[in-house]
Amino acid sequence: MTEPAIFTRAKTRRPMICEDEVQFLAASYGAPVHCTFNIQADEYIRAYRWRKDIDRRAEVIFAIQDTEERIWLHAKRHYPAHIFRLPSGGLNWDEPVIDALYREVAEETSLDVTVERFIGVVQYRFIAGERVATFASYVFHLKSDGSHPVSDPSEEISEFRPVLCSQIAQTAADLRNLIGDRKGWGQWRALAHDLVYEHLSG
């Protein structure tokens, strides 16, 4: 499952988006869509995005498609009751994207996967008054062997659910329509699901 990394671990922090690395991924797995979104940061987002101890430069998001053409979503115990979403995981400061992808898939699902497509690089600008915090998602379409995902207990995943590709649009809508203290989080998380739905629907 683990592919050798062309980009080895760096001795210093990598940038959030390394253009040479993106070009390597594009040559290997297809040219990605590039998107940038401005997001008004609510209290929930401000509490996280402006922390001084953030331990990741970006994240990977992965749409794992099984042999029945379904996409695996997951829920965690602290999510709102009806919310499922695509799995994601942090990209360490010195870690190549492809290494993070395979590591996170193993930790969150234990599935044997292959990369079908490098879907996109999504940049976010979280805005709170005159302050701006940035973050990025590297989004991938993967294929699995049809096994049921099983997560590492430390991931706190409470349930997996397979859905049809067409249902990813509803997943995005469910996230976008959240209210309360998770409203901003849901609107942010919906954006990558929109991109995956557009890719899967052709």
N, C-alpha and C positions, 0 to 999 in steps of 0.2 A: 504493500500500500504506500509506503513512504518512497517518494522520488528523491533522487539526489539533488541538492540545491546548487544551482549555478552561482547564486549570490550567497556566499557564506556569511556566517554571523559577523557583524561588524564590531570593532573594538569601541566605537563610539555610537552615539544615537544616530539612527537613520532619520531622514526627513519623513514627515507624514506621508508624502507621495514622492517616491524616487522615480524620476522619468526613465532612467536606464532600466530599472526593474520593470516598470510598466511596459516598456517596449519589448523586453524579453518575454513577459507573460503574453503580450499580444501576438508575438511571433509564434509562440507555442500553442496558444489556446484561442486565438481570434482577437481581433481588434475590439476593445471595449467601448461602450458609450461613456462619455464624460458628462457629468451633471453637477451643477452647483446650486444649492438652495440656501436661502436666507430664512432662518427660523427665529421667531421671537421666543426668547427663553423665559419660561415661567419659573416658579420657585423650585420645582422638582429638578429641572434641567440646570438652573443656576447652582444648586447645591452640589452637583456633580461636575459640571464642565469647568468650573473655576477652582477646583481643588488643586493644591500645589503638589500633591503626591500621585497624580495620574500615572498609571503604570503601563500605558500602551500608547503607541503612536497612531494607531488606526485599528480597524477590525476587519475580519472576513465574515461575509454572509454567504450561506450556501443553500441552494435549492437542490436537494437530493431526490432524484427521480428513480423510482423502483421499476421492476420489470413489467409492471402493469400500468406504467406511465403516470403513476401517482406521485405527488410531492409530499415529503414528510415535513410536518409542522410539529412544534413542541410547545408545552406549557410549563411554567414554573409555579411553585406554590405561592409566590408573592405577586403573581400576575392577577389582574381582575378575573373574576370567575369564568367568563366565557371566552377569554382571549388565548388564542394560539398564534404562533408566528414562526417564521423561518429561523433556524438555528444560526447563531453568530458567536464569534469569540474574538478575544483581544489579540492584537498583533504587537508583540513585545518590541521594545525600542531597537534591539539589535537583531531582530529576527526577519529572515526573508519571508515574503508573503506566502510563497508556496509551502514553506515549512509550517507556517502558522496554520494554513488551510488544512493540511493533513493531520497536524497535531490536534486541532480543534474538532475535526470530524471524528477522530479516534476517541477523544475524551467525551464528546457529547453523544455519539451514536454507536461507536465500535464497528461501524460499517466499513466494508471494503469498497472503495469508490474509485472511479476514474473521472478526470475532468473532461466534461463535454464542451464547455464554453466559458471563456472569461467574459462575463456579461457587461460589467461596468465598473467605473470608479465614481463614487458619489461623494462629493464634498459638501460639508455643512458649515454654515456660518451662523453660530448661535449668537443672537444679539440681545443685549440687556442694556438699554440706554446707549451710552457711548462705548461700552465694552463689547468686544467680539471674541468669541472662542471658536476655534476651528476643529474639525474632526473629519474622518473619511471612512468610507466602507469600500472594500474590494469585494465585488459580488460575483459568484460563480454558479454555474449549472453543472451538477455532478450526476453521474449514473452509478447505481448500486447493483448488487447481485440479487436483490429481492428479499434479503433478510430483514427481520424486524430490528429496528434500532434499540440499543441498550446503552444507557449512559453511565458514566462513572458516578458513583454516589455523591461526590463532591460538587457535581454540576447542579444539583437540586432540581433536576427535571422531574416533574410529577407525571407527565403523560406525553405520549407521541400520538399523532393522528395523521393518517394519509388522506390527502384530498386530491381531487381532480385539478388539472392545470387551470381550468376555467374558474375554480373556486378561489384562486389566489386574489382575484379582484375583490371578492367578498371579504377575504382576510384583511386586505388593505382598508376596506371600508369600516370593518369592525374596529381596527386600530384608530382610524381617523375620527371615529364617532365617540371615542371614549370621553367621559366627563370627569370632573373632580381633579385630584392631584396628579392623575396620570394623563391628562388631556394632552399636554405638550409632548410627552413621551410617545403617545400613540400617533400623533401627527407626524412626528419625526420618523418613527419606525415604519409608518405606512409608505414612505417614499421609496425605499428599496423594494418593497413588495410590488409597487406600481411598475418598477423597472423590470422585475422578474416576470410579472404577468405579461408585459408588452413583449418580452423576449419569447416566452413560451407560446404566446398566441400568434407569433409570427409577424 
